[in-house]
């Protein structure tokens, strides 16, 4: 699925996706606002401009695969999947409710369009590495994408997977790190400093691309460059802002796992000119 959208149309789409995201989180009364808002531009570009996928046939064998390793930001993925047509947008208002197809973390047996159930941080890249290696061994023209958080890269399993992917030269694998610099307990550099992040990935034999994670044109270019990189996997380090788009949420750690109430939602939607 590819949509022939120009830069202005993509920016408008991400604005509307943010509005749907905030309304969904407010209705649920629980969920993760900050990281969902920082990742929305990346996911919108990936699903609208880059990945091979088919909402009418989610299990299409030739599709590209996506692993949301930072599973708590699934609200961002849900609004993108609904926008693509995997399910009716009215389902967004059932987030985290009983019998909903939209669980608090990705559950592939409930939600159309998911390839992996995820949520335990640090594990997604291992799954994506296995998918990439299997595609290589089977001679399949499939690319695998894996979105991680920068706080998540404090997990040792990330680096075991990174070592394996580099060793096997998995150039059909593209990791994305949402570098918003905040995690649930505070600043990433204060909790457990992971810098220099670029040098670490290079040391594990990855191609590294750094990009502004909120400029849709630059994000698309980064993904295109990743497609052309041969002989090693690629990681895109996306420089983002936690809570992007809502002034009182931006760069505030407290919005990691908090949702807006009705009054806050109204203010946020006005800021987004909804």
N, C-alpha and C positions, 0 to 999 in steps of 0.2 A: 504494500500500500504506500503510494507516494502522492502527496498533495502538492500541486503546483502553486505554492504560496510564495509571494515575495516577502521581503524583509518586513515591510509595514504590516502586512497581513499576519505574519507570524507574531509580531509584537502585539497586535490586537488580540490574537488568539491566546497568548500567554496572560494577557490582562483578564480576559473572560475566564480562563481556567483558574486564576487566582480567586476570582469572585466565587466561582462554584466551590472551590476548595474551602474557603472561609465559611460559606453557608453550610456546607456539609459538616464541618467540624463544630460549628455552633450548634447545629441540630443534634449531633451526637453527644455533645457535652463532655467528650473525652477524645484524646488523640494528640497528635504531634503537629503543631503549627509551624514552628520555626524552621525545622529542617525540610518540611514539605515545601514551604515557600522558597527556600534556597535552591531546591532541586527542580522546580517546575519547568524552568526554561530548558534545562538539559533534556528532560523527558519529552517535552513538546517537540523539540527539534528531532530527537531520536525517532519518535514514532511517526512524525509527519514527513520527514525529509530523508531519513537514512535507512531504517530497518525494512527488510522484506517481511511483510506479515499480511494476514488476510482475516479481517474481523468476521467475514462470513464463513471462514473455515479456519478456526483457531489452531487446529491440529495439523494444518498443512505441513507436510514433511519438509518442504524446501524453505520454510521460513527461517529467518534469523532468530536467535534465542536471546532472551533478556533475563538477567538475575538481579533482583533488588536485594542486595546484601544488607543494606541498612533498611531492614524491613519495616521499621516503625514509621517511615515516611510513605507508607503505602497510600495514604490519602492523595498524594500528588499523582501516583501512578493510576489510581482509580479514576480521577477526573480525566486523565488523558485517555484511558481505555474507553470510558464512556463517550468522550468526544469522537473517538475513532469509530464507534459503533459496535463495540463488543457487547454492550448491554445498554438498556434504556437509562437515560440520565436521571430519571426519577428514583432509581436504585441508590443514588448517592445519598439521599436523605435517610437511608436505612443503615448507614455506617454504624457498626458495633452493636446493632440491635439483634434480638433473638431472631433466628431463621434468616438473617440477612446473608446475601451472597458476598458481602464486603466485611470481612473480619478485621480485627484490630492489627493483625499482621497478615501478610500474603498467604493465602491457603488455596493451592492450585485446584483442589477438588470442589471448591465452591465458586471461584471467580473465573469467568471466561477470559482467556488471554494470558493467563499466568503459566509459566513453564516450571516454576519452582516455588515450593512453600519455604518461606524464609522468616528470619526474625532474630535468631540467635547471632549476635554480631560476630564477625570474623570468619564465618563459614562460607559465605557466598562465593568468594573467589575460588575456593576449592571446587565447588560445584561447577562453576563456569570453566575452570581449567579442565575438568573431566569432560565436559560437553565439547570443548574445543578439540581436545585430543581425540575423542571418539569420532568427531566429524572428519578430522584429518585421516584417521585410520580407515574410515569408510569411504573416503574420497568424495565427501559431500561439500558442496559450495555453500557452506553455512558460516556466518559470522556470529560470534557470541559477545554480548555486552554485559558488563557487570558494574553496577553503581554502588560505591562504598562511601562511607563518611570518613572525614579525616580523623575524628576521634576513634573510629573503628580500627584504623590502621595501627593502633596501639596493641591490637590482638596479635599474638605470635603466629596464629594459623594463617593470617594474611600473608606473612612473609614466607612461610613454607609453600603456600600455593604460588606465590610470585617466583620463588626459586624453581619450582617444577615447570611453570609455564615458560620461563626463560630457558631452562635446560632443553625443553622439547621444541623450542623455537616456534611457539604457537602464534603465528602472525594472523590467525583468524580470530584472535582474542583481543578485545579492547576493554580495558578497565577505565572507569571514571571515578575520580575521587572528588566528592563535594567538599571543597576546602572552605568551610564557613567559620572555622577557628573556634567554635564553641561546642561543648557537649553538656550533658545533663548536670555535671558537677562544676562547670565553669569553663575557663579558657583551656583549650587543648594544651597549650604550651605550659600551663600551670599544673594541670592534672598529670600529664606525662608527655613531655616535649618530644615530638616526632621529627622535628626539623634537623637537617635539611632533607625535606621529603623528596625532592627531585633527584638528589644524589643517591638516595637509597634505592629508588626504582632503577636508576641507571646501573647501579652496582649489581642488581639482580638481572641484568641483561634485558631491560625493557627500553623501548623507544618512548621518550617522554615528550609530551606536548603540554604547554601551559597556556591557559586561555581565560578570558573573562567569562565567567559562567552565567552572565546575564545578557550578553550580546548575542542574539540568535544567529546573526550572520557569521560571527567568529566561531561559535559553537559548531555550526555546520561545516565550516572550513576545517576545524580540528578533526571532526569525524572523517571527512574526505581524506585528509592527510593520513589518518590512521589506516584507512583502507589501502592506501598505496605503500605503506611501510611493509617491507618483506624481511623475513628471516628472524623476526623477534616480535613478541607481543607489544602492544602499545598501551600506555596509560595516559589519560587526559587529566591533568590537574586543573580543575575548574575553580577559579577564584570567585567565591560567592559571599553573599551576606545572609546570615540567618534572619528569617522573617522578612525577606526582601519584598518591598511593595507596600508595607504598612509601617508608618513611621514609628509608632509606639512599640512595634515588635522587633524592629531591626537592631541586630547586634545586642539583644537582650537575652541572656541565658535562661531566664525564667520562662520564656515562651517555648522552650524545648518540648515539654510535654503538657502544655496548657492550651486550652481552646478559648476563643472569644465568647463572651456573653452577648446577649441581644444588643445592648447599648454599644459595646465595643465593635460588634459586627457592623452596625450602622455607620459608625465613624470610619471603619476600614473600607467599607464599600464606597463611601463618599470620596475617600482619598483615591480610590481606584476608578472614580468617575463612573460608577456602575449605574 
